[in-house]
Amino acid sequence: MEPPFYIIRWSGSFRQEDGIVSNMLCRLGTKKEVERYAEEMAEKNNVTVEAIV
């Protein structure tokens, strides 16, 4: 069974959708959904995905 949430860490900080500036985020969803979101945000904000745990 997959965990209900994942923690994403990017290579640099940027303004998240909720207005908080950070390089980490906790996200609900399946591993595939979270990976897709992490990559989209990385591309949009010119950073790379460092880890998803």
C-alpha distances in whole Angstrom, upper triangle without the diagonal:
4,7,9,12,13,17,19,22,25,29,31,31,31,32,28,28,29,32,31,32,29,27,24,21,18,17,14,12,10,11,14,15,16,17,19,21,21,23,25,26,27,29,31,32,33,30,27,24,24,20,17,15
4,6,8,10,13,15,19,22,25,27,27,28,28,25,25,26,28,27,28,25,23,20,18,15,13,11,9,7,8,11,12,12,14,16,17,17,20,22,22,23,26,27,28,29,26,24,20,20,17,13,11
4,6,7,11,13,17,20,23,25,25,26,26,22,23,23,26,24,25,23,21,18,15,12,11,9,9,8,9,12,13,11,14,16,16,17,19,21,21,22,25,26,27,28,25,23,19,19,16,12,10
4,7,11,13,17,20,24,25,24,24,24,21,20,20,24,22,24,22,21,17,14,10,9,6,6,7,9,12,12,11,14,16,15,16,19,20,20,22,25,25,26,27,25,23,20,20,17,13,11
4,7,10,13,16,20,21,20,21,21,17,17,18,20,19,20,18,17,13,10,7,5,4,6,8,8,12,11,9,12,14,13,13,16,18,17,19,22,22,22,24,22,20,16,17,14,10,9
4,6,10,13,17,18,18,18,19,16,17,17,20,18,18,16,14,10,8,6,5,6,8,8,8,11,10,7,9,12,11,10,14,16,15,16,19,20,20,21,18,17,13,13,10,6,5
4,7,10,14,15,15,16,16,14,16,16,18,15,15,12,11,7,6,4,6,9,11,12,11,13,13,9,10,13,12,10,13,15,14,14,18,19,18,19,16,14,11,11,8,6,5
4,7,10,12,12,13,14,12,14,15,17,15,14,11,8,5,5,6,7,11,12,13,11,13,12,8,9,11,10,7,10,12,11,11,14,15,14,15,12,11,7,8,6,5,7
4,7,8,9,11,13,12,15,16,17,14,13,9,6,4,7,9,11,14,16,16,14,16,15,11,11,14,12,9,11,13,11,10,14,15,13,14,10,9,6,5,5,6,9
4,6,7,9,12,12,15,16,16,14,12,9,5,6,9,12,13,17,18,18,16,17,16,13,12,13,12,8,9,12,9,7,11,12,10,10,6,6,4,5,7,9,12
4,7,10,13,14,17,19,18,16,13,10,7,9,12,15,17,21,22,22,19,20,20,16,15,16,15,11,12,14,12,9,12,13,10,9,6,5,6,6,9,12,15
4,7,10,12,15,17,15,13,10,8,5,9,12,16,17,21,23,24,21,22,21,18,17,18,16,13,13,14,11,9,12,12,9,9,6,8,9,9,12,14,17
4,7,9,13,14,12,10,6,5,4,8,11,14,16,20,22,24,22,23,21,18,18,18,16,13,14,15,11,10,13,12,9,10,8,10,11,12,14,15,18
4,6,10,11,9,8,5,6,6,9,11,15,16,20,21,23,22,22,20,17,17,17,14,12,14,13,9,9,12,10,7,9,9,11,12,14,16,17,19
4,7,8,6,6,4,7,9,11,11,14,15,19,21,23,23,23,20,18,18,18,15,14,15,14,10,12,13,11,9,12,12,15,15,17,18,19,21
4,5,5,5,6,7,9,9,8,11,12,15,17,20,20,20,17,15,16,16,12,11,14,12,9,11,13,11,10,13,13,15,14,16,17,16,19
4,6,7,9,11,12,12,10,12,12,14,17,19,20,20,16,15,17,16,12,12,15,13,10,13,15,12,12,15,15,17,17,19,19,18,20
4,6,9,11,13,13,11,12,13,15,18,21,22,22,19,17,19,19,15,15,18,16,13,16,18,16,15,18,18,20,19,21,21,20,21
4,6,9,12,13,12,14,15,18,21,24,24,24,21,19,21,21,17,17,19,17,14,16,18,15,14,17,17,19,19,21,22,21,23
4,6,10,10,10,13,14,17,20,23,23,24,21,19,20,20,17,16,19,18,14,16,18,16,14,17,16,18,18,19,19,19,20
4,7,9,10,13,15,19,22,24,23,24,22,19,20,20,17,15,17,17,13,14,16,15,12,14,13,16,16,17,18,18,20
4,6,8,11,14,17,20,22,21,22,20,17,18,19,15,13,16,16,12,12,16,15,12,14,12,13,13,13,14,15,17
4,7,11,13,17,19,20,19,20,19,15,15,17,14,11,13,14,11,10,14,14,11,12,9,10,10,10,11,12,14
4,7,10,14,16,18,16,18,16,13,13,15,13,10,13,14,11,11,15,15,13,15,12,12,10,10,9,10,11
4,6,10,13,15,14,16,14,10,12,14,11,9,13,14,11,12,16,15,14,16,14,14,11,12,11,10,11
4,7,10,12,12,15,13,9,12,14,11,11,14,15,13,15,18,18,17,20,17,16,13,14,12,10,10
4,7,9,10,12,9,7,10,11,9,9,13,14,12,14,17,17,17,20,18,17,14,15,13,10,10
4,7,9,11,9,7,11,12,11,12,15,16,15,17,20,20,21,23,21,20,17,18,15,12,12
4,7,8,6,6,10,11,10,12,14,15,15,18,20,20,21,23,22,20,17,18,16,12,12
4,5,5,6,9,10,11,12,14,15,17,18,20,21,22,24,22,20,17,18,15,12,12
4,6,5,6,9,10,10,12,14,15,16,18,20,21,22,20,17,14,15,12,9,9
4,5,5,6,9,10,11,12,14,15,17,18,20,21,19,17,14,16,14,11,12
4,6,5,6,9,10,11,12,14,16,17,18,20,19,17,14,16,15,12,13
4,5,5,6,9,10,11,12,14,15,16,18,16,14,11,13,11,8,10
4,5,5,6,9,10,10,12,14,15,16,14,12,9,11,10,8,10
4,6,5,6,9,10,11,12,14,15,14,13,11,14,13,11,14
4,6,5,6,8,10,11,12,14,13,12,10,13,13,11,14
4,6,5,6,9,10,11,12,10,9,7,10,9,8,12
4,5,5,6,9,10,10,9,8,7,10,11,11,14
4,5,5,6,9,10,10,10,10,14,14,14,17
4,5,5,6,8,8,9,9,12,13,13,17
4,5,5,6,5,5,6,10,12,13,16
4,6,5,7,7,9,13,15,16,19
4,6,8,10,12,15,17,18,21
4,6,9,11,14,16,17,21
4,7,10,13,16,17,21
4,7,9,12,14,18
4,6,9,12,15
4,6,8,11
4,7,10
4,6
4
